[in-house]
Amino acid sequence: MHQPIGRHSRSDVLVVGAGPVGLATALFLARDGWQVTILEQWPSPYPLPRAVHFDDEVARLLADAGIGDRLGTLSEPADTYEWRNADGTPLLTFDWSGPGPSGWPRASMTYQPDLETALAEALETHPNVSVLRGHEAVGLVETEQDVTVTARDTTGRQHELSADWVVGADGANSFVRAHMPTRMTDLGFFYDWLIVDIRPRIPRTWDPVNLQICDPQRPTTVVSGGPGRRRWEFMRMPGESVEELDTESAAWRLLAPFGMTPETCDLERHAVYTFQAQWADTWRTGRLLLAGDSAHLMPPFAGQGMCSGIRDAANLTFKLDLVLRGAAAPTLLDTYGTERSAHVQHAIGMSVELGKVICVTDPREAAVRDAHMISHGADPERALPPLPPTVLSNGLVARGEAGTAGLLSRQARISYRGRAGLLNEVVGRGFVVASATDPRTMLSARQLAFLKSIRAHLLHLTPPGAHADEEVAAVDLDGFYLPHLSEARQAGVVIRPDHYLFGTAATPEGLARLVDDLEKQLVSPRSSTGAVPSPTPVVTAGGES
């Protein structure tokens, strides 16, 4: 990792913001071989905790970014998330034990500064990445050829940084978003909560690992803050000011009933946050793109804030890679906004629905809620309102493949070219074409040449002990992939670099058509504008700001 010398620097992509989303964006692009500059206004990384959760899909993406071998020490699994009422009766129990569909723990709790350190250290191994801390973006000029951002360092000196593309991963008050003709759709869901992070001095076992106390006198969240840490969140009650809640004395007073005192723990941070539910109406304008909190804000009740930002990075960067290499038209980047906005609206809607259950302060309303939850056996699938599945649509997915295209692919262990492990760890980043027979026998020379041009991986899935060409042989170590293909009657699948299914095929001819469809869409994507369509929000309230 180096810093550009002089007052002008050029890169393929300039990322504004060095939080987890900006760092992941740079890592994905660096691993694809691109020159990346990260611009961060603060001289040093923020030392205090913020996000504490990531799910199995995001663990899979963090492994793609190059820190999979560190996740075990950076996080701890959260096997159970339990909601209880004021009397301690279970209202909801979420069983998150065991690996999720992506092959990693379903829920992991982390300490964000340590996670950011791991991502930053991974960038140190990439000489094609420059990280400029203490450089604030103060000007931006976009032309048809590139974008030039003017940055001011801590001495007041100005630098001009040019790039083909600029990604704004610079938070809720995004500098990049301010230069785009976009507005924020706001669901009008606002609550103030005091966040308190502590380090217990005496190790103890927390059961459950994560707990939601649905007490109308003070809704409270008690969760892991990562290994060796703990977080409490206390809702601001009617008649209580932010000023009186956001004090160290208030934090200790609210912690005391849980046995947390200055004698038993160290207080790392206390801060009042306003939980919001918003998303940008436009995620791309010309050569400017948004990711993470610059594109969306959501309540924390589903733990999907940082997760959604990492998904943004994975979706955006594989498309930027294709565009930068000339393998796809720039309009492919418009599918980034359509896909991610719809996905984020689902996550925001889920968070809001959970918040509606949690943030009840009327005792009579709480009693009705409790009776409903208890009568449904504390089962989330029975007690909570149904939500639409998270499926990508209206983007880079196979046409006419409803029910299979756009779904997140599952991940299990394979043995491939002398390496054994989870599929993406041993195969690497890129498109995957997989089949129970050699996929090369189903495709023409032209189609194989196209797949080579986009660096796709071809896998012939086999049972242990079967003979296959070592070039494409992938042994199904867990006995998952082959039975799944058989049960679904699929001859082959095409998986995108962000692990979502481009599509599946029931016949060899269908697989060939999928490959042709992918090639056609890369050259001429469906969407041709930077604006995000307006799908019906999962939750409708409020309006635009």
C-alpha positions as CSV (number, residue, x, y, z in Angstrom):
1,M,0.0,0.0,0.0
2,H,1.5,3.3,-1.0
3,Q,0.6,7.0,-1.0
4,P,0.7,8.9,-4.2
5,I,3.6,11.4,-4.5
6,G,2.9,14.9,-5.7
7,R,-0.2,16.9,-6.1
8,H,-1.9,14.9,-8.8
9,S,-2.7,11.2,-8.8
10,R,-4.7,8.9,-11.2
11,S,-6.3,5.5,-10.5
12,D,-8.9,3.3,-12.0
13,V,-11.4,3.8,-9.1
14,L,-11.4,6.4,-6.3
15,V,-13.3,5.3,-3.2
16,V,-14.3,8.1,-0.8
17,G,-14.6,6.7,2.7
18,A,-12.4,4.1,4.6
19,G,-15.1,2.4,6.7
20,P,-15.7,-1.3,6.2
21,V,-17.7,-0.7,3.0
22,G,-15.0,1.4,1.4
23,L,-12.2,-0.9,2.5
24,A,-14.1,-4.0,1.1
25,T,-14.8,-2.2,-2.2
26,A,-11.1,-1.5,-2.6
27,L,-10.1,-5.0,-1.7
28,F,-12.5,-6.6,-4.2
29,L,-11.2,-4.2,-6.9
30,A,-7.5,-4.7,-5.9
31,R,-7.9,-8.5,-6.1
32,D,-9.2,-8.0,-9.6
33,G,-6.0,-6.1,-10.4
34,W,-7.3,-2.5,-10.5
35,Q,-5.5,0.6,-9.3
36,V,-7.5,2.0,-6.4
37,T,-7.2,5.1,-4.2
38,I,-9.1,5.5,-0.9
39,L,-9.8,9.0,0.3
40,E,-10.6,9.3,4.0
41,Q,-11.0,12.7,5.8
42,W,-10.0,11.5,9.3
43,P,-6.3,11.0,9.9
44,S,-6.8,7.8,12.0
45,P,-9.4,5.0,11.9
46,Y,-12.3,5.6,14.2
47,P,-11.4,3.7,17.4
48,L,-14.8,3.0,18.9
49,P,-17.4,0.3,18.1
50,R,-20.4,0.8,15.8
51,A,-21.7,-2.2,13.8
52,V,-21.5,-5.5,15.7
53,H,-23.1,-8.1,13.4
54,F,-22.6,-9.9,10.1
55,D,-24.4,-12.9,8.7
56,D,-23.2,-16.0,6.9
57,E,-23.5,-14.4,3.4
58,V,-21.4,-11.4,4.5
59,A,-18.8,-13.7,6.1
60,R,-18.6,-15.4,2.7
61,L,-17.9,-12.0,1.1
62,L,-15.4,-11.0,3.7
63,A,-13.6,-14.3,2.9
64,D,-13.6,-13.2,-0.7
65,A,-12.0,-10.0,0.3
66,G,-9.1,-12.0,1.8
67,I,-9.8,-12.1,5.6
68,G,-11.6,-15.4,5.9
69,D,-8.8,-16.9,8.0
70,R,-9.2,-14.1,10.5
71,L,-12.9,-14.2,11.0
72,G,-12.7,-16.9,13.7
73,T,-10.8,-14.5,16.0
74,L,-12.5,-11.3,14.9
75,S,-16.0,-12.6,15.8
76,E,-18.0,-15.0,17.9
77,P,-21.1,-16.9,16.7
78,A,-24.5,-15.9,18.1
79,D,-26.5,-19.1,18.2
80,T,-29.6,-17.6,19.8
81,Y,-31.4,-14.3,19.6
82,E,-34.3,-14.3,22.1
83,W,-37.0,-11.7,22.8
84,R,-38.6,-11.5,26.2
85,N,-41.2,-9.4,27.7
86,A,-40.9,-7.4,31.0
87,D,-41.6,-10.6,33.0
88,G,-38.9,-12.6,31.2
89,T,-41.4,-14.7,29.2
90,P,-40.0,-15.6,25.7
91,L,-41.8,-13.8,22.9
92,L,-39.6,-14.8,20.0
93,T,-36.7,-17.2,19.7
94,F,-34.4,-17.1,16.7
95,D,-32.3,-20.3,16.3
96,W,-29.1,-19.3,14.5
97,S,-27.1,-22.3,15.4
98,G,-24.9,-24.1,12.9
99,P,-23.7,-22.9,9.5
100,G,-26.0,-20.9,7.3
101,P,-26.6,-21.4,3.5
102,S,-23.3,-19.7,2.7
103,G,-21.3,-22.2,4.8
104,W,-20.4,-19.8,7.6
105,P,-22.1,-19.2,11.0
106,R,-25.6,-17.8,10.6
107,A,-24.9,-14.8,12.8
108,S,-21.5,-13.5,14.0
109,M,-20.8,-10.7,16.4
110,T,-17.7,-8.5,15.9
111,Y,-15.9,-5.4,17.1
112,Q,-15.9,-3.1,14.2
113,P,-12.5,-1.5,14.8
114,D,-10.8,-4.9,14.8
115,L,-12.7,-5.8,11.6
116,E,-11.6,-2.6,9.9
117,T,-8.0,-3.2,11.0
118,A,-8.1,-6.7,9.4
119,L,-9.5,-5.2,6.1
120,A,-6.9,-2.4,6.2
121,E,-4.1,-4.9,6.8
122,A,-5.3,-7.0,3.9
123,L,-5.0,-3.9,1.7
124,E,-1.3,-3.7,2.8
125,T,-0.6,-6.7,0.6
126,H,-1.9,-4.9,-2.5
127,P,0.6,-2.4,-4.0
128,N,-2.1,-1.2,-6.4
129,V,-4.0,0.4,-3.5
130,S,-3.3,3.9,-2.0
131,V,-5.0,4.9,1.3
132,L,-5.0,8.6,1.9
133,R,-6.1,9.3,5.5
134,G,-6.5,12.9,6.6
135,H,-7.6,13.9,3.2
136,E,-11.0,15.6,2.9
137,A,-12.8,15.7,-0.4
138,V,-13.7,19.4,-1.1
139,G,-14.3,19.5,-4.8
140,L,-15.4,17.3,-7.7
141,V,-15.5,17.7,-11.4
142,E,-16.9,15.0,-13.7
143,T,-16.3,14.8,-17.5
144,E,-17.2,12.2,-20.0
145,Q,-13.7,10.6,-19.6
146,D,-13.2,10.7,-15.8
147,V,-13.7,12.3,-12.5
148,T,-11.3,14.6,-10.6
149,V,-11.7,15.0,-6.9
150,T,-9.9,17.8,-5.0
151,A,-8.8,16.7,-1.6
152,R,-7.4,18.9,1.2
153,D,-4.9,17.3,3.6
154,T,-4.4,18.2,7.3
155,T,-1.8,20.9,6.4
156,G,-4.3,22.6,4.1
157,R,-2.5,21.5,0.9
158,Q,-4.8,20.5,-2.0
159,H,-4.4,17.5,-4.2
160,E,-6.1,16.5,-7.4
161,L,-7.1,12.8,-7.7
162,S,-8.5,11.5,-11.0
163,A,-10.2,8.2,-11.6
164,D,-12.4,6.5,-14.2
165,W,-15.0,5.9,-11.5
166,V,-15.8,7.3,-8.0
167,V,-17.5,5.3,-5.3
168,G,-19.0,7.2,-2.4
169,A,-18.8,5.0,0.6
170,D,-18.7,8.1,2.8
171,G,-21.6,7.7,5.1
172,A,-24.9,9.4,5.8
173,N,-23.6,12.9,5.0
174,S,-22.0,11.7,1.8
175,F,-19.9,14.2,-0.2
176,V,-20.3,12.1,-3.3
177,R,-24.1,11.9,-3.0
178,A,-24.2,15.7,-2.7
179,H,-22.9,15.9,-6.2
180,M,-25.6,13.6,-7.6
181,P,-29.2,14.4,-8.4
182,T,-30.7,12.0,-5.9
183,R,-33.1,12.3,-3.0
184,M,-33.6,10.0,0.0
185,T,-36.9,8.1,0.4
186,D,-37.7,8.3,4.1
187,L,-40.2,5.9,5.8
188,G,-40.6,8.3,8.7
189,F,-39.4,5.7,11.3
190,F,-37.4,7.6,13.9
191,Y,-36.3,6.5,17.4
192,D,-33.5,7.7,19.7
193,W,-31.5,5.0,21.5
194,L,-28.6,5.2,23.9
195,I,-25.8,2.8,22.8
196,V,-23.5,1.7,25.5
197,D,-20.4,-0.5,24.9
198,I,-18.5,-2.1,27.7
199,R,-15.7,-4.6,28.4
200,P,-16.5,-6.9,31.4
201,R,-13.5,-7.4,33.6
202,I,-14.6,-10.9,34.6
203,P,-15.4,-13.3,31.7
204,R,-18.8,-14.8,31.9
205,T,-21.2,-16.8,29.7
206,W,-24.1,-14.9,28.3
207,D,-27.3,-16.9,27.8
208,P,-28.7,-16.1,25.3
209,V,-25.9,-14.4,23.5
210,N,-28.3,-11.8,22.1
211,L,-31.3,-10.6,24.0
212,Q,-34.2,-8.2,23.3
213,I,-36.1,-7.0,26.3
214,C,-39.5,-5.8,25.1
215,D,-40.4,-3.9,28.3
216,P,-42.7,-0.9,27.7
217,Q,-41.0,0.9,30.6
218,R,-37.8,0.8,28.6
219,P,-37.2,-1.4,25.5
220,T,-33.6,-2.6,25.8
221,T,-31.2,-4.6,23.7
222,V,-28.4,-6.7,25.2
223,V,-26.0,-8.3,22.6
224,S,-22.5,-9.3,22.1
225,G,-20.1,-6.5,21.0
226,G,-17.6,-9.0,19.7
227,P,-15.2,-11.3,21.6
228,G,-14.8,-10.0,25.1
229,R,-17.3,-7.2,24.7
230,R,-20.9,-6.4,25.4
231,R,-23.4,-3.9,24.1
232,W,-26.6,-2.4,25.7
233,E,-29.1,-0.3,23.8
234,F,-31.7,1.7,25.7
235,M,-34.6,3.4,24.0
236,R,-35.3,7.1,24.9
237,M,-38.6,7.3,26.6
238,P,-41.4,9.9,26.1
239,G,-40.6,13.0,28.2
240,E,-36.9,12.2,28.3
241,S,-34.4,14.5,26.5
242,V,-31.5,13.4,24.5
243,E,-29.2,15.5,26.6
244,E,-30.2,13.8,29.9
245,L,-29.9,10.3,28.3
246,D,-26.6,10.9,26.6
247,T,-24.5,11.0,29.8
248,E,-22.1,8.7,31.5
249,S,-24.1,8.8,34.7
250,A,-27.2,7.7,32.7
251,A,-25.3,4.9,31.2
252,W,-24.1,3.6,34.6
253,R,-27.6,4.0,36.0
254,L,-29.2,1.9,33.2
255,L,-26.4,-0.7,33.4
256,A,-26.6,-1.3,37.1
257,P,-29.6,-3.7,37.1
258,F,-27.5,-6.0,34.9
259,G,-24.6,-6.0,37.3
260,M,-22.5,-3.8,35.2
261,T,-20.8,-1.2,37.4
262,P,-17.5,0.8,37.3
263,E,-16.1,-2.1,39.5
264,T,-17.1,-4.9,37.1
265,C,-16.6,-3.4,33.6
266,D,-15.0,-0.7,31.6
267,L,-17.2,1.8,29.7
268,E,-15.9,2.1,26.2
269,R,-18.5,4.3,24.7
270,H,-22.0,5.9,25.2
271,A,-23.8,7.8,22.5
272,V,-27.4,8.5,21.4
273,Y,-28.2,7.4,17.9
274,T,-31.4,8.2,15.9
275,F,-32.4,5.1,14.1
276,Q,-33.7,5.9,10.6
277,A,-35.1,4.1,7.5
278,Q,-34.0,5.7,4.2
279,W,-32.6,4.9,0.8
280,A,-31.3,6.9,-2.1
281,D,-33.5,7.1,-5.2
282,T,-30.5,7.1,-7.5
283,W,-27.3,5.0,-6.9
284,R,-25.4,5.9,-10.0
285,T,-25.1,9.2,-12.0
286,G,-22.5,9.1,-14.8
287,R,-19.2,8.0,-13.2
288,L,-20.4,8.5,-9.6
289,L,-21.8,5.6,-7.5
290,L,-23.0,5.2,-4.0
291,A,-22.5,2.3,-1.5
292,G,-23.2,1.7,2.2
293,D,-24.7,4.4,4.4
294,S,-24.4,7.0,1.6
295,A,-27.1,5.0,-0.2
296,H,-29.2,3.7,2.7
297,L,-29.8,3.9,6.5
298,M,-31.8,1.4,8.5
299,P,-32.7,0.6,12.1
300,P,-30.4,-2.0,13.7
301,F,-33.1,-4.5,14.7
302,A,-32.3,-7.0,11.9
303,G,-28.5,-6.4,12.1
304,Q,-28.3,-5.6,8.3
305,G,-26.8,-2.1,8.1
306,M,-23.1,-3.1,7.6
307,C,-24.2,-6.3,5.9
308,S,-26.1,-4.4,3.3
309,G,-23.0,-2.2,2.6
310,I,-20.7,-5.2,2.1
311,R,-23.3,-6.7,-0.3
312,D,-23.2,-3.3,-2.2
313,A,-19.5,-3.6,-2.5
314,A,-19.6,-7.1,-3.9
315,N,-22.4,-6.3,-6.4
316,L,-20.8,-3.1,-7.6
317,T,-17.2,-4.2,-7.9
318,F,-17.8,-7.3,-10.0
319,K,-19.7,-5.1,-12.5
320,L,-17.0,-2.4,-12.4
321,D,-14.4,-5.0,-13.1
322,L,-16.3,-6.1,-16.2
323,V,-16.8,-2.5,-17.4
324,L,-13.2,-1.5,-16.8
325,R,-12.0,-4.5,-18.8
326,G,-14.3,-3.7,-21.6
327,A,-16.2,-7.0,-21.1
328,A,-19.5,-5.1,-20.4
329,A,-21.1,-1.9,-21.4
330,P,-21.1,0.9,-18.8
331,T,-24.9,0.7,-18.6
332,L,-24.4,-2.6,-16.7
333,L,-23.7,-0.4,-13.7
334,D,-27.3,0.7,-13.7
335,T,-28.3,-2.8,-12.7
336,Y,-26.3,-2.2,-9.5
337,G,-28.8,0.4,-8.3
338,T,-31.9,-1.5,-9.3
339,E,-30.8,-4.8,-7.7
340,R,-29.4,-3.3,-4.5
341,S,-32.1,-0.8,-3.9
342,A,-34.8,-3.5,-4.0
343,H,-32.7,-5.7,-1.8
344,V,-32.1,-2.9,0.7
345,Q,-35.8,-2.0,0.8
346,H,-36.5,-5.5,1.9
347,A,-33.9,-5.3,4.7
348,I,-35.2,-1.9,5.8
349,G,-38.7,-3.1,5.8
350,M,-37.8,-6.1,7.9
351,S,-35.9,-3.9,10.4
352,V,-38.9,-1.5,10.6
353,E,-41.3,-4.4,11.2
354,L,-39.1,-5.7,14.0
355,G,-38.8,-2.2,15.4
356,K,-42.6,-1.9,15.5
357,V,-42.7,-4.9,17.8
358,I,-39.8,-3.7,20.0
359,C,-40.5,0.0,20.4
360,V,-43.9,-0.4,22.1
361,T,-44.2,1.9,25.2
362,D,-47.9,1.6,25.9
363,P,-48.5,-1.1,28.5
364,R,-51.9,-2.2,27.1
365,E,-50.5,-2.4,23.5
366,A,-47.5,-4.3,24.9
367,A,-49.9,-6.8,26.6
368,V,-51.7,-7.4,23.3
369,R,-48.4,-7.9,21.5
370,D,-47.1,-10.3,24.2
371,A,-50.3,-12.4,24.0
372,H,-50.0,-12.7,20.3
373,M,-46.4,-13.7,20.4
374,I,-46.9,-16.3,23.2
375,S,-49.9,-17.8,21.5
376,H,-47.7,-18.4,18.4
377,G,-45.2,-20.3,20.5
378,A,-42.5,-17.6,20.2
379,D,-42.0,-18.8,16.7
380,P,-40.8,-15.9,14.4
381,E,-42.3,-17.6,11.3
382,R,-45.7,-17.7,12.9
383,A,-45.7,-14.6,15.1
384,L,-44.2,-12.0,12.7
385,P,-45.8,-10.7,9.5
386,P,-44.7,-12.4,6.3
387,L,-42.0,-10.6,4.3
388,P,-41.2,-11.1,0.6
389,P,-38.1,-13.2,-0.1
390,T,-34.9,-11.5,-1.0
391,V,-34.6,-12.2,-4.7
392,L,-32.7,-10.0,-7.2
393,S,-34.9,-9.0,-10.1
394,N,-34.8,-6.4,-12.9
395,G,-31.1,-6.6,-13.2
396,L,-28.3,-9.0,-14.3
397,V,-30.4,-12.2,-14.1
398,A,-31.5,-14.7,-16.7
399,R,-34.7,-13.8,-18.5
400,G,-37.6,-16.2,-18.0
401,E,-36.0,-18.0,-15.1
402,A,-38.4,-17.0,-12.3
403,G,-37.9,-19.0,-9.1
404,T,-34.2,-19.7,-9.8
405,A,-32.6,-16.6,-11.1
406,G,-31.7,-14.0,-8.5
407,L,-31.6,-16.4,-5.5
408,L,-28.5,-16.5,-3.3
409,S,-26.5,-19.7,-4.1
410,R,-25.6,-22.1,-1.3
411,Q,-22.0,-23.0,-0.5
412,A,-20.5,-26.3,0.6
413,R,-17.0,-27.8,0.5
414,I,-15.3,-29.1,-2.6
415,S,-11.9,-30.3,-3.6
416,Y,-10.6,-28.5,-6.7
417,R,-7.1,-28.5,-8.2
418,G,-5.5,-29.9,-5.1
419,R,-7.3,-27.6,-2.6
420,A,-10.2,-28.5,-0.3
421,G,-12.5,-26.0,1.4
422,L,-15.6,-24.0,0.8
423,L,-16.3,-23.5,-2.9
424,N,-15.5,-19.8,-3.2
425,E,-12.3,-20.2,-1.1
426,V,-10.8,-22.8,-3.4
427,V,-12.2,-21.5,-6.7
428,G,-11.7,-17.8,-6.2
429,R,-13.6,-14.7,-7.3
430,G,-15.6,-14.7,-10.6
431,F,-18.5,-16.3,-12.4
432,V,-19.0,-20.0,-11.9
433,V,-20.6,-22.4,-14.4
434,A,-21.2,-25.8,-12.7
435,S,-22.7,-29.0,-13.8
436,A,-22.9,-32.7,-12.9
437,T,-21.2,-33.4,-16.2
438,D,-18.3,-31.6,-17.8
439,P,-19.8,-28.2,-18.8
440,R,-17.3,-27.9,-21.7
441,T,-19.2,-30.7,-23.5
442,M,-22.4,-28.5,-23.4
443,L,-20.9,-25.3,-24.8
444,S,-19.6,-24.2,-28.1
445,A,-16.1,-23.0,-28.7
446,R,-17.5,-19.4,-29.0
447,Q,-19.3,-19.7,-25.7
448,L,-16.2,-21.1,-24.0
449,A,-14.1,-18.3,-25.3
450,F,-16.7,-15.8,-23.9
451,L,-16.5,-17.4,-20.5
452,K,-12.7,-17.3,-20.6
453,S,-12.9,-13.6,-21.4
454,I,-14.9,-12.9,-18.2
455,R,-12.7,-15.2,-16.2
456,A,-15.4,-17.6,-15.4
457,H,-14.7,-20.9,-13.6
458,L,-16.0,-24.1,-15.1
459,L,-16.7,-26.9,-12.6
460,H,-17.6,-30.5,-13.2
461,L,-19.1,-31.6,-9.9
462,T,-18.3,-35.3,-9.1
463,P,-18.7,-37.6,-6.1
464,P,-15.5,-38.7,-4.2
465,G,-13.5,-41.3,-6.1
466,A,-15.0,-40.5,-9.6
467,H,-12.7,-39.9,-12.5
468,A,-12.8,-36.5,-14.2
469,D,-10.5,-34.1,-16.0
470,E,-8.4,-32.3,-13.4
471,E,-8.8,-29.0,-15.2
472,V,-12.5,-28.8,-14.2
473,A,-13.1,-31.6,-11.6
474,A,-14.7,-30.4,-8.4
475,V,-15.3,-33.1,-5.8
476,D,-18.5,-32.6,-3.9
477,L,-17.0,-33.3,-0.4
478,D,-20.2,-32.7,1.6
479,G,-22.5,-34.5,-0.8
480,F,-24.6,-31.3,-1.2
481,Y,-24.2,-30.1,-4.8
482,L,-24.9,-33.3,-6.7
483,P,-28.1,-34.3,-4.8
484,H,-29.3,-30.7,-5.0
485,L,-28.9,-30.6,-8.8
486,S,-30.6,-33.9,-9.1
487,E,-33.6,-33.0,-6.9
488,A,-34.0,-29.7,-8.7
489,R,-33.6,-31.3,-12.1
490,Q,-30.9,-28.9,-13.1
491,A,-28.3,-29.7,-15.7
492,G,-26.2,-26.7,-14.8
493,V,-26.1,-23.4,-13.1
494,V,-24.5,-20.0,-13.7
495,I,-23.5,-18.2,-10.5
496,R,-22.4,-14.5,-10.4
497,P,-19.3,-13.3,-8.6
498,D,-21.4,-12.0,-5.7
499,H,-22.8,-15.5,-5.4
500,Y,-26.3,-14.9,-6.7
501,L,-27.7,-17.2,-9.3
502,F,-27.7,-15.7,-12.8
503,G,-29.8,-18.7,-13.7
504,T,-30.3,-22.5,-13.8
505,A,-30.9,-24.8,-16.7
506,A,-32.8,-28.1,-16.9
507,T,-30.9,-29.3,-20.1
508,P,-27.5,-28.9,-21.7
509,E,-29.2,-26.7,-24.4
510,G,-30.6,-24.6,-21.6
511,L,-27.2,-24.1,-20.1
512,A,-25.9,-22.9,-23.5
513,R,-28.8,-20.5,-23.7
514,L,-27.9,-19.2,-20.2
515,V,-24.4,-18.4,-21.4
516,D,-25.7,-16.6,-24.5
517,D,-28.1,-14.7,-22.4
518,L,-25.3,-13.6,-20.0
519,E,-23.1,-12.5,-22.9
520,K,-26.0,-10.5,-24.5
521,Q,-26.9,-8.8,-21.2
522,L,-23.3,-7.7,-20.5
523,V,-23.1,-6.1,-23.9
524,S,-26.6,-4.6,-23.7
525,P,-28.1,-4.5,-20.2
526,R,-31.8,-4.0,-19.7
527,S,-31.6,-0.8,-17.7
528,S,-30.2,2.3,-19.4
529,T,-30.7,5.0,-16.8
530,G,-29.1,5.8,-13.4
531,A,-32.4,6.1,-11.6
532,V,-33.7,3.4,-9.4
533,P,-37.2,2.2,-10.3
534,S,-39.7,2.7,-7.5
535,P,-40.8,-0.8,-6.4
536,T,-43.5,-0.8,-3.7
537,P,-41.7,-0.4,-0.4
538,V,-42.1,-3.3,2.0
539,V,-43.3,-0.7,4.6
540,T,-45.1,2.4,3.4
541,A,-45.0,5.4,5.7
542,G,-43.7,9.0,5.6
543,G,-42.4,10.3,2.3
544,E,-39.4,11.9,0.7
545,S,-37.1,14.4,2.2
